[in-house]
Amino acid sequence: MDIQHRSDDAARPATDEAFVESWRNAAYNCYSSGHKFCREVCPVYQVTRDETYLPTAFHANIVAMEQGLVEFEDVARDYVNCTMCGACELRCPNTLFVGDFYRFRTRTVDVVRAARTLAVDRGVEEPAWSAWNAATDRDRHEPVVAEVGVELSRAWASSFDLPFGGDTVLFVDCEAAFYRTSLPQAVAWLFKAAGEPIGLQPEPWCCGGPAAEMGYADQARRFAEHNVADWRRAGARRIVVLDPHDYISFTEDYPRYFGDDYDVEVVLALDLVAGWVREGRLTPTLPINTRVTYHDPCRLNKRKGIWVEPRALLASIPGLEFVDEDRVTQWSYCSGGGGGLAIARPEVTAELSRRRVARAADLEVNAVVTACPWAERPLSNAGAERGMAVIDLLELVAISCGAPIEVPGWVR
């Protein structure tokens, strides 16, 4: 079947004028409200205290461009400073005041993405992003570790007798395939324990989501086209993902690329495992006698509203003492690992994770549990400074169910 593209012109402005025209109403809505509630939740602003990196500034730039006060090149690099967590959209009064008389939803994440795409098209590139995406384009996966070929993207599965292809295929993102390999091993083990068949993608490439977030729209679409074609060759009808970033790409970007021709079901591994535990098909039985808190990944919690199931899974583990944060849903903290920030501004990401772990330490916990491979690396680095472990939720469930996996930094 030929893939028919649907326009994603909101994320792909061809000119400065098209960019301003696409977002001018949203920009004036933001500019006129003047509340700056986003200051309370923007993770980058919490660290930098630079108002040019606030969502309000992103919109004010558009107003200034329309008024002829600045050129795009003057402000393009402001948009590098965003994790695309979506907290500002939830906190914005323009979103909060929705009703029958006034329907509007702030879409700052899309504004940032459109600005970044225009910047790449105009040659105003962030050097670190340019190098990262060139390496991804060359190797077909992100350079999360040095000099590793895409053929090793399934090395984590060497001890599992998994077929290639099939009705249900596991997509393992670059970070988990090459770096956090204990996570896909835990997921594969849980599938076997639940008696659920799952196959490997024959030729997995990067999902393309990070490239799209950094503004490399053509590259993102090429990678998407490869993955969809590979799924179809493998006979896959359902794609299981373990990374919230992939979940965003496959449920938001890919449908925008392919329209009605996008005919696969996308499921979170976390949701499946939570259902199996609820139904009694999996039962965590081995006690884990420690005190933990949970870090809500931004793309699960703020952008997809998924925060109940992770807590239900934590409650199912015997011996575990779970202490919840005082900030959940729109207020939850950010690791700084998303939106390419860790590549362009690693010092900001490190400080965000350092602060996140410090808040966990205030709860006197021994470990932070999360559900995002891209959050786990900066959180683990920050945790190492305090002697605090960081573990993925599904790794923890698998251990309690008896999986013989070794998780970096975790002592049974």
TORKOL-913055 format. One line per 4 residues: number of its first residue (from 1); for each residue x, y, z of C-alpha. Coordinates in Angstrom, 2 decimals, m for minus. Layout:
NUM> X:Y:Z ~ ...
***
This chain:
1> 0.00:0.00:0.00 ~ 1.33:3.41:m0.92 ~ 1.63:5.79:1.98 ~ m0.43:8.94:1.49
5> 0.94:11.92:3.36 ~ m1.33:14.31:5.14 ~ m0.17:17.86:5.54 ~ 1.37:18.72:8.88
9> 1.74:22.34:7.86 ~ 1.16:23.63:11.40 ~ 4.51:22.10:12.29 ~ 6.13:22.92:8.95
13> 5.84:26.64:8.11 ~ 7.50:27.39:4.79 ~ 8.29:31.04:5.51 ~ 8.48:33.52:8.36
17> 5.14:34.92:7.20 ~ 3.52:31.47:7.24 ~ 4.90:30.84:10.73 ~ 3.46:34.14:12.01
21> 0.15:33.56:10.25 ~ m0.17:30.05:11.73 ~ 0.37:31.19:15.29 ~ m0.62:34.87:15.44
25> m4.01:34.29:17.11 ~ m2.45:32.01:19.73 ~ 0.32:34.56:20.22 ~ m2.10:37.45:20.76
29> m4.19:35.32:23.13 ~ m1.08:34.68:25.20 ~ 0.12:38.28:24.93 ~ m3.21:39.76:25.95
33> m3.80:37.46:28.93 ~ m0.58:38.63:30.54 ~ m0.76:36.15:33.43 ~ 2.49:34.30:32.85
37> 1.17:31.36:34.88 ~ 3.64:29.27:32.90 ~ 6.44:30.71:35.03 ~ 5.21:28.55:37.88
41> 5.60:25.29:35.97 ~ 8.20:25.82:33.22 ~ 11.14:23.58:34.20 ~ 13.70:25.49:32.12
45> 12.68:28.82:33.65 ~ 12.92:27.32:37.13 ~ 16.64:26.78:36.47 ~ 17.62:29.64:34.18
49> 15.28:32.42:35.45 ~ 15.57:33.81:31.92 ~ 12.20:35.11:30.71 ~ 13.25:34.90:27.06
53> 12.88:31.13:27.49 ~ 9.35:31.33:28.86 ~ 6.36:30.14:26.78 ~ 5.03:33.71:26.97
57> 8.24:34.90:25.32 ~ 7.87:32.28:22.58 ~ 4.49:33.82:21.77 ~ 5.65:37.41:22.25
61> 8.34:36.76:19.64 ~ 5.58:36.06:17.11 ~ 3.80:39.31:17.96 ~ 7.09:41.17:17.61
65> 7.76:39.49:14.26 ~ 4.35:40.55:12.98 ~ 4.98:44.10:14.16 ~ 8.30:44.10:12.31
69> 10.27:44.62:15.52 ~ 12.47:41.51:15.21 ~ 13.54:39.07:12.51 ~ 13.22:35.31:12.99
73> 17.00:34.95:13.19 ~ 16.99:37.28:16.22 ~ 14.84:34.92:18.28 ~ 15.25:31.45:16.71
77> 17.63:30.14:19.37 ~ 15.22:31.04:22.20 ~ 13.19:28.00:21.16 ~ 16.06:25.61:21.93
81> 15.29:26.10:25.62 ~ 12.23:23.88:26.00 ~ 11.73:20.28:27.11 ~ 8.32:20.12:25.39
85> 6.89:18.77:28.65 ~ 3.53:20.50:28.07 ~ 3.14:21.81:31.61 ~ 2.66:25.38:30.35
89> m0.24:24.27:28.17 ~ m2.06:22.79:31.15 ~ m1.34:25.77:33.38 ~ m2.17:28.46:30.82
93> m5.31:30.48:31.65 ~ m6.24:30.34:27.97 ~ m6.59:26.56:28.43 ~ m8.07:26.69:31.92
97> m10.87:29.04:30.90 ~ m12.26:26.81:28.15 ~ m16.03:26.63:28.02 ~ m18.91:26.87:25.63
101> m18.30:30.60:25.31 ~ m14.59:30.33:24.66 ~ m12.82:27.34:23.23 ~ m9.08:27.56:23.02
105> m6.20:25.32:23.98 ~ m2.69:26.69:24.20 ~ m0.31:24.68:22.03 ~ 3.11:25.91:23.03
109> 4.74:22.56:22.22 ~ 3.59:22.93:18.61 ~ 4.75:26.56:18.50 ~ 8.23:25.51:19.63
113> 8.33:22.65:17.17 ~ 7.23:24.88:14.28 ~ 9.87:27.48:15.19 ~ 12.58:24.82:15.35
117> 11.53:23.40:11.98 ~ 11.61:26.85:10.42 ~ 15.04:27.42:11.97 ~ 16.44:24.24:10.39
121> 14.88:25.11:7.03 ~ 16.45:28.58:7.29 ~ 19.87:27.19:8.26 ~ 19.74:28.62:11.79
125> 20.75:25.32:13.36 ~ 21.73:24.48:16.91 ~ 25.22:22.94:16.42 ~ 24.72:20.11:18.93
129> 21.38:19.16:17.34 ~ 22.86:19.30:13.85 ~ 25.64:16.85:14.81 ~ 23.25:14.59:16.73
133> 20.78:14.30:13.84 ~ 23.53:13.82:11.26 ~ 24.76:10.85:13.30 ~ 21.21:9.54:13.64
137> 20.67:9.84:9.89 ~ 23.90:7.98:9.22 ~ 23.44:5.17:11.77 ~ 19.60:4.95:11.74
141> 19.60:5.33:15.51 ~ 20.45:8.10:17.91 ~ 24.06:8.24:19.14 ~ 23.18:7.33:22.73
145> 26.40:5.33:22.85 ~ 29.37:5.74:20.54 ~ 30.00:3.74:17.38 ~ 27.26:1.11:17.55
149> 25.60:m0.18:14.39 ~ 21.85:m0.44:14.03 ~ 22.25:m4.21:13.62 ~ 22.94:m4.34:17.38
153> 19.62:m2.71:18.23 ~ 18.30:m6.16:19.11 ~ 21.35:m7.30:21.11 ~ 19.35:m6.87:24.34
157> 17.14:m9.79:23.19 ~ 19.95:m12.33:22.72 ~ 18.82:m14.41:25.71 ~ 15.16:m14.41:24.62
161> 13.77:m16.72:21.98 ~ 11.65:m14.08:20.28 ~ 10.50:m14.38:16.66 ~ 10.80:m11.64:14.10
165> 7.52:m10.02:13.19 ~ 4.06:m11.30:14.04 ~ 0.78:m9.73:15.01 ~ 2.29:m7.87:17.99
169> 5.75:m6.32:17.71 ~ 7.79:m4.63:20.44 ~ 9.38:m1.33:19.43 ~ 12.42:m0.53:21.54
173> 13.65:3.05:21.41 ~ 17.31:3.96:20.91 ~ 18.07:4.70:24.58 ~ 16.65:1.38:25.77
177> 18.06:m0.65:22.85 ~ 21.64:0.44:23.38 ~ 21.90:1.86:26.91 ~ 19.07:0.92:29.29
181> 18.89:m2.68:28.01 ~ 17.49:m4.03:31.28 ~ 14.16:m2.34:30.45 ~ 13.32:m4.18:27.20
185> 14.57:m7.37:28.86 ~ 12.10:m6.81:31.70 ~ 9.28:m6.17:29.23 ~ 10.09:m9.26:27.14
189> 10.20:m11.35:30.33 ~ 6.81:m10.01:31.46 ~ 5.26:m10.87:28.09 ~ 6.52:m14.44:28.38
193> 5.32:m14.70:31.99 ~ 1.86:m13.49:30.96 ~ 1.76:m15.96:28.06 ~ 1.45:m13.16:25.51
197> 3.26:m13.64:22.19 ~ 5.42:m10.78:20.98 ~ 7.91:m10.40:18.16 ~ 10.88:m8.25:17.28
201> 10.81:m5.59:14.59 ~ 13.03:m6.89:11.76 ~ 14.77:m3.57:10.97 ~ 13.99:m1.01:13.66
205> 15.13:2.56:13.07 ~ 14.84:5.48:15.43 ~ 11.19:6.53:15.74 ~ 12.10:9.95:14.34
209> 10.41:11.75:17.21 ~ 13.55:13.44:18.57 ~ 14.44:14.66:15.07 ~ 10.94:16.10:14.71
213> 11.23:17.82:18.09 ~ 14.56:19.40:17.10 ~ 13.16:20.64:13.80 ~ 14.49:18.01:11.38
217> 11.10:17.31:9.84 ~ 12.27:15.59:6.64 ~ 14.47:13.19:8.55 ~ 11.68:12.43:11.01
221> 9.30:11.57:8.19 ~ 11.83:9.36:6.39 ~ 12.38:7.36:9.56 ~ 8.63:7.07:10.09
225> 8.16:5.81:6.53 ~ 10.79:3.13:7.09 ~ 9.30:1.93:10.37 ~ 5.73:1.77:9.05
229> 6.87:m0.12:5.95 ~ 8.88:m2.50:8.16 ~ 5.87:m3.14:10.39 ~ 3.77:m3.98:7.36
233> 6.39:m6.35:5.95 ~ 6.50:m8.05:9.36 ~ 2.71:m8.45:9.47 ~ 2.40:m6.34:12.61
237> m1.03:m5.08:13.58 ~ m0.15:m3.91:17.08 ~ 2.99:m2.03:18.16 ~ 3.94:m2.16:21.83
241> 6.10:0.73:23.06 ~ 7.90:1.16:26.35 ~ 9.00:4.76:25.90 ~ 6.56:7.69:26.35
245> 8.42:9.61:23.62 ~ 7.69:6.82:21.12 ~ 4.11:6.80:22.31 ~ 3.80:10.48:21.39
249> 5.44:9.90:17.99 ~ 3.34:6.89:17.07 ~ 0.00:8.28:18.29 ~ 0.40:11.92:17.22
253> 3.13:12.35:14.57 ~ 2.65:9.17:12.55 ~ m1.14:9.63:12.13 ~ m0.41:13.18:10.95
257> 2.10:11.87:8.42 ~ 0.03:9.00:7.01 ~ m3.60:9.91:7.64 ~ m6.12:7.12:7.08
261> m3.39:4.80:5.79 ~ m1.96:4.53:9.29 ~ m3.52:1.23:10.29 ~ m1.66:m0.06:13.35
265> m2.70:m0.10:17.00 ~ m0.19:1.48:19.37 ~ m0.16:0.28:22.97 ~ 1.93:1.22:25.99
269> 3.68:m1.73:27.62 ~ 2.87:m0.12:30.97 ~ m0.86:m0.22:30.24 ~ m0.70:m3.88:29.19
273> 1.24:m4.94:32.28 ~ m1.11:m2.96:34.56 ~ m4.04:m4.80:32.97 ~ m2.38:m8.21:33.41
277> m1.71:m7.50:37.08 ~ m5.28:m6.30:37.56 ~ m6.62:m9.48:35.92 ~ m4.33:m11.76:37.93
281> m2.33:m12.92:34.93 ~ 0.78:m11.49:36.54 ~ 1.27:m11.37:40.28 ~ 4.21:m9.59:41.90
285> 5.09:m11.91:44.79 ~ 8.71:m11.23:45.76 ~ 8.83:m8.50:48.41 ~ 10.80:m5.36:47.64
289> 11.36:m3.88:51.04 ~ 12.28:m0.31:50.32 ~ 10.78:3.19:50.29 ~ 10.28:4.81:46.89
293> 8.59:7.69:45.15 ~ 7.43:7.97:41.55 ~ 8.62:10.44:38.92 ~ 5.83:11.16:36.42
297> 7.29:11.29:32.89 ~ 6.04:14.50:31.27 ~ 4.88:12.83:28.07 ~ 2.83:10.26:29.96
301> 1.40:12.50:32.63 ~ 1.14:16.05:31.31 ~ 0.65:15.23:27.64 ~ m1.33:11.97:27.82
305> m2.94:12.13:31.27 ~ m1.53:8.76:32.35 ~ m0.67:8.78:36.04 ~ m3.13:6.39:37.73
309> m1.86:3.10:36.24 ~ 1.76:3.57:37.40 ~ 0.58:4.11:40.97 ~ m1.65:1.02:40.77
313> 1.36:m1.04:39.71 ~ 3.44:0.31:42.58 ~ 0.65:m0.61:44.99 ~ 0.72:m4.20:43.72
317> 4.33:m4.84:44.76 ~ 4.60:m6.46:48.21 ~ 6.90:m4.82:50.72 ~ 7.18:m1.61:48.75
321> 6.54:1.60:50.66 ~ 5.34:4.19:48.14 ~ 5.45:7.86:49.08 ~ 3.77:10.12:46.55
325> 4.90:13.63:45.71 ~ 2.84:16.67:46.59 ~ 3.04:17.70:42.93 ~ 1.29:15.44:40.44
329> m0.69:15.93:37.20 ~ 0.05:19.39:35.73 ~ 2.31:20.30:38.63 ~ 4.67:17.34:38.41
333> 8.39:17.83:38.10 ~ 10.49:17.37:34.94 ~ 13.80:15.53:34.53 ~ 14.91:17.82:31.69
337> 15.58:14.82:29.44 ~ 13.10:15.70:26.68 ~ 12.83:18.02:23.70 ~ 16.53:17.77:22.85
341> 17.44:19.90:25.87 ~ 19.89:17.30:27.17 ~ 21.79:17.52:23.88 ~ 21.86:21.31:23.48
345> 21.86:22.41:27.14 ~ 23.14:19.43:29.18 ~ 23.93:21.67:32.14 ~ 20.26:22.70:32.40
349> 19.10:19.08:32.17 ~ 21.61:18.06:34.86 ~ 20.36:20.78:37.19 ~ 16.71:19.87:36.57
353> 17.40:16.23:37.43 ~ 19.50:17.27:40.42 ~ 16.56:19.31:41.76 ~ 14.13:16.49:40.99
357> 16.20:13.99:42.97 ~ 16.58:16.51:45.81 ~ 12.78:16.70:46.07 ~ 12.66:12.92:46.22
361> 15.30:13.00:48.96 ~ 13.03:15.31:50.97 ~ 10.59:12.38:51.15 ~ 13.36:10.24:52.67
365> 13.04:7.58:49.97 ~ 15.73:5.16:48.84 ~ 14.85:5.17:45.16 ~ 13.04:7.04:42.41
369> 10.83:4.95:40.15 ~ 9.99:6.26:36.71 ~ 8.68:5.00:33.37 ~ 10.79:6.80:30.77
373> 14.20:5.65:29.47 ~ 15.12:9.22:28.52 ~ 14.49:10.45:32.06 ~ 16.36:7.61:33.68
377> 19.84:8.58:32.49 ~ 19.89:12.17:33.85 ~ 17.99:11.11:36.96 ~ 20.45:8.25:37.53
381> 23.37:10.65:37.20 ~ 21.79:12.97:39.74 ~ 20.85:10.05:41.96 ~ 24.43:8.78:41.98
385> 25.50:12.08:43.56 ~ 23.15:11.37:46.49 ~ 23.40:7.60:46.63 ~ 19.81:7.25:45.42
389> 18.84:4.50:42.97 ~ 16.67:5.12:39.91 ~ 14.71:2.24:38.44 ~ 12.05:1.83:35.78
393> 8.59:0.83:36.96 ~ 8.44:m2.21:34.66 ~ 11.89:m3.32:35.79 ~ 10.62:m3.19:39.37
397> 7.46:m5.17:38.53 ~ 9.51:m7.77:36.66 ~ 11.88:m8.21:39.60 ~ 8.95:m8.69:41.97
401> 7.48:m11.25:39.55 ~ 10.78:m13.19:39.59 ~ 12.58:m11.98:36.48 ~ 16.33:m12.73:36.56
405> 17.35:m9.32:35.23 ~ 20.16:m7.10:36.38 ~ 19.30:m3.41:36.63 ~ 22.18:m0.90:36.74
409> 22.54:0.60:40.21 ~ 19.85:m1.59:41.75 ~ 20.72:m3.98:44.58 ~ 18.16:m6.69:45.23
***
